[in-house]
Amino acid sequence: MCEWGGGDVHQLPDLPSGPGWYRLRYHAVNMDEDSGAEDRYLLQIWPQPESVPQVVKSTSAQLAYWCGAG
């Protein structure tokens, strides 16, 4: 995985279920804040059959911007 803007590259560990389809959930906190608070991120990965990608919930103006809605 690469950091946003071409930063450092991070290797994911071997996934315990081996090759196959996985679901990823990405959490970000403070992305829209101008308060100087540090952004925090969490990536969760688990095996799941192939499915259509979807945004389950978003309150981020940044996501809306990058998805072309802003």
Sequence and secondary structure as in RCSB ss.txt:
>XXXX:A:sequence
MCEWGGGDVHQLPDLPSGPGWYRLRYHAVNMDEDSGAEDRYLLQIWPQPESVPQVVKSTSAQLAYWCGAG
>XXXX:A:secstr
 B TTT  B      TT SS EEEEEEEESTT  S    EEEEEEEE             HHHHHHTT  
